[in-house]
Amino acid sequence: MSQEIWTDVLGYVRKNISEVEYHTWFAPVRPLGVQQGSLVLGVRNSFAQEWFRKHYLELLEDALRSMGAQAPQVSFQVLPAVQDAMMLPADPPPPKLTNGRATGRGGMPERTVVAPFENRKALNPKYIFENFVVGPNNNLAHAASLAVAESPGKAYNPLFIYGDVGLGKTHLMHAVGHYMSERYPDKRIEYVSTESFTNDLINAIREDKMTQFRNRYRSVDLLLVDDIQFLAGKERTQEEFFHTFNALYENHKQIILSSDRPPKDIQTLEGRLRSRFEWGLITDIQSPEFETRVAILKMNAEHHRMNIPQDVLELIARQVTSNIRELEGALMRVVAFASLNNVPFSRPVAAKALSNVFAPQEVKVEMADVLRAVAAQYNIPPEAIRGSGRVREVVTPRQVAMFLIRELTGHSLPEIGSFFGRDHSTVMHAIAKVNDQLGKDSEMTEAVAFLKRRLQGLEGEEITS
Ligand SMILES: Nc1ncnc2c1ncn2[C@@H]1O[C@H](COP(=O)(O)OP(=O)(O)OP(=O)(O)O)[C@@H](O)[C@H]1O
């Protein structure tokens, strides 16, 4: 998680200092985690530590503030010398190619095939079938991709996937690439954006390397071309792509194309190319519906080993309704916000975290929110609070929970009573008891104040813990 926060911080920092400063000081820093709301950064030596404290602390705090941290804190740790060599630069170097395979950061395999051309893009290791949530919006595109991965060049050729921005087209294309390269490690796979294809072509023409260019694109077993709509209006590129297409197609090599619109809607696309794009299967991806969005968020949270309550995921899924990249961004924002402010996940916290980016949502506090927050505060299971136990360790939290529910929700005494399996007079007694203790019992006073802040999404108050 700290890596995601750090990436956002770096994005902010980079806009505010020179490139030289950035590379000298920030590129070698390693995020070590978030401890009690403080972002801990690993630096090379004590000189760097001092330098950061003197010159960049404010900038770092501003960056965290821009991400929603109410009282941003940054601390530094000097990394042991041996770790120096292992420190990852902020910008990863291009993957190294060995025998047509690339090894990415942290030993994660990134598959790229055929050396030694420039401009080669690795497949994203995250974009595999296992990480793709299938819903009614994308099941046809998913099934077609799987069919193509299992029988490349035979099932549907070409496979043409279209849909709006950030809905998973690239993910599916890469998934086919991963699947194929796992099964057939010797197959050559090329993933390229239309823009890179165009640039490669321009360079090849300029440097008189058309033979290499043609060899490169016509010798692959699987060609994945992203954003093919950008062929529009580029006559020379269309001409070259037409021949590439034919060469691959005749040799039963698989072609997958993605676009933001179907072939018939791509203006100024030559008729012969358009008709070829329509030879195989055209499938679309629509915006995901609510359940699919929640499932995607859940998978992402599990991926980062974060336990986020279902109702918080649902709140995020209600905020972002179309672009999945934005949906993932919203989740990361909530996680960063909660960890930087050192508060547990709750709906009000999520609403607050997203309020700068999306239209603020009115979040009604529910009884279950209060119960969960009180349970976390007193470190006992929610069932115990609602149970029949009469020891002080559960009675006090139960009374606090009843008090807060009465204060923060619109529920009546009998409703609160039935939530706890008790009658309204017990609730009344509990509320009177807490009222009596407030101001006298400092531990309870603090707990109630803290819980109120947390449940109301930190509104207008400083985080002190
Ligand atoms: N069904 C899904 N399950 C899980 N993650 C998904 C799904 N669909 C998309 N994503 C994730 O959403 C993000 C955006 O997806 P992707 O880049 O494939 O979109 P795209 O349609 O190619 O967008 P663009 O048009 O901008 O290239 C990625 O992180 C991807 O992993």
The ligand as an SDF file (V2000), in Angstrom:
LIG
                    3D

 31 33  0  0  0  0  0  0  0  0999 V2000
  -13.3830   -7.0940  -15.3930 N   0  0  0  0  0  0  0  0  0  0  0  0
  -12.3310   -6.5970  -14.7430 C   0  0  0  0  0  0  0  0  0  0  0  0
  -11.8750   -7.1880  -13.6270 N   0  0  0  0  0  0  0  0  0  0  0  0
  -10.8310   -6.6790  -12.9510 C   0  0  0  0  0  0  0  0  0  0  0  0
  -10.1510   -5.5870  -13.3190 N   0  0  0  0  0  0  0  0  0  0  0  0
  -10.5480   -4.9620  -14.4320 C   0  0  0  0  0  0  0  0  0  0  0  0
  -11.6440   -5.4310  -15.2080 C   0  0  0  0  0  0  0  0  0  0  0  0
  -11.7980   -4.6140  -16.2580 N   0  0  0  0  0  0  0  0  0  0  0  0
  -10.8530   -3.6680  -16.1600 C   0  0  0  0  0  0  0  0  0  0  0  0
  -10.0910   -3.8630  -15.0630 N   0  0  0  0  0  0  0  0  0  0  0  0
   -8.9730   -3.0380  -14.6080 C   0  0  0  0  0  0  0  0  0  0  0  0
   -9.2640   -1.6900  -14.9560 O   0  0  0  0  0  0  0  0  0  0  0  0
   -8.0930   -1.0030  -15.3800 C   0  0  0  0  0  0  0  0  0  0  0  0
   -8.3000   -0.4400  -16.7670 C   0  0  0  0  0  0  0  0  0  0  0  0
   -8.3960   -1.5020  -17.7140 O   0  0  0  0  0  0  0  0  0  0  0  0
   -7.7380   -1.4750  -19.1510 P   0  0  0  0  0  0  0  0  0  0  0  0
   -6.4730   -0.6850  -19.1540 O   0  0  0  0  0  0  0  0  0  0  0  0
   -7.6890   -2.8440  -19.6860 O   0  0  0  0  0  0  0  0  0  0  0  0
   -8.8420   -0.6160  -19.8990 O   0  0  0  0  0  0  0  0  0  0  0  0
   -8.9470   -0.2660  -21.4380 P   0  0  0  0  0  0  0  0  0  0  0  0
  -10.3460   -0.5970  -21.8180 O   0  0  0  0  0  0  0  0  0  0  0  0
   -7.8610   -0.8780  -22.2220 O   0  0  0  0  0  0  0  0  0  0  0  0
   -8.7850    1.2950  -21.3720 O   0  0  0  0  0  0  0  0  0  0  0  0
   -8.1380    2.3110  -22.4540 P   0  0  0  0  0  0  0  0  0  0  0  0
   -9.1920    2.5060  -23.4750 O   0  0  0  0  0  0  0  0  0  0  0  0
   -7.8980    3.5180  -21.6070 O   0  0  0  0  0  0  0  0  0  0  0  0
   -6.8960    1.7010  -22.9820 O   0  0  0  0  0  0  0  0  0  0  0  0
   -6.9680   -2.0250  -15.3080 C   0  0  0  0  0  0  0  0  0  0  0  0
   -6.2710   -1.8690  -14.1050 O   0  0  0  0  0  0  0  0  0  0  0  0
   -7.6920   -3.3610  -15.3290 C   0  0  0  0  0  0  0  0  0  0  0  0
   -6.9630   -4.3630  -14.6470 O   0  0  0  0  0  0  0  0  0  0  0  0
  1  2  1  0
  2  3  1  0
  2  7  2  0
  3  4  2  0
  4  5  1  0
  5  6  2  0
  6  7  1  0
  6 10  1  0
  7  8  1  0
  8  9  2  0
  9 10  1  0
 10 11  1  0
 11 12  1  0
 11 30  1  0
 12 13  1  0
 13 14  1  0
 13 28  1  0
 14 15  1  0
 15 16  1  0
 16 17  2  0
 16 18  1  0
 16 19  1  0
 19 20  1  0
 20 21  2  0
 20 22  1  0
 20 23  1  0
 23 24  1  0
 24 25  2  0
 24 26  1  0
 24 27  1  0
 28 29  1  0
 28 30  1  0
 30 31  1  0
M  END
$$$$
